[in-house]
Amino acid sequence: MTGNHRSDIKVGARVKVVQKQDQRSGRLTEGIVRDILTKSGLHPHGIKVRLESGIVGRVKEILNG
């Protein structure tokens, strides 16, 4: 599942995000959502989240709810 809809992403979900510096390469980082940073319900490039590790990125894939 992609991470374009805020309603699909829950705190505690395991996701893969792309960090700002990895956007060109497309390298994904896996982690657990701590905070949802995007306020709008839909974002074409993915909802921005902060992972428990402190990494901020846009959700590209939701691994579990």
N, C-alpha and C positions, 0 to 999 in steps of 0.2 A: 504494500500500500504506500502511495506517495504521501508527502507531508504538506500538501497545498491547502488543506482545510484544517483550521484551528480546532474544530470540534472532534477531529479524529485523534488528536494528540492529548494525552493525559500525563500529568505529573507521575513519575515512576515508570513510564513506558520505556522500553529499550528501543533506541532509534539509531540510525546512521545519519550524520550531519556532514555538510561540507563547510569548512571554515573559509573565511574571506581569502586567506592567502592560498588556499587550495582550489579556488574556483576554476582556474585555468586547467589544472591537471585533473580535476574531478576526484581527487583523493577523498575518501570518506573516513570519518572517525566514528566509532561506535561508543555509545554510552547510555546513561539513564537520565531522563529529563528531570531537572530540578525546578526550573522556572520556564514559563512560556512568555516570551518577550514581545511577540507581535500581537498587537491589539485587534487588528482587523480579522474577520472570519475567514478570509481567503487571501492568499498571496501567490502569485504565479511562480516565484522562485523558491518557495518553501517557507514555512513558518519558522521564525527565528526563535531559538531556545537556548537556555544555559543548561549544560549537563552537570551532573554531580561533581565531575572533575574540575568544573569551572570554565570549560571550553564553551565558547559561544559559536553557533553556526546555524545554518538553515537545514531543516529536516528534508532529507531526500528519500528516506525509506523508514517505515515503521515496522519493527520486527515483531512486537507483540503489544497488546493493548494495556 
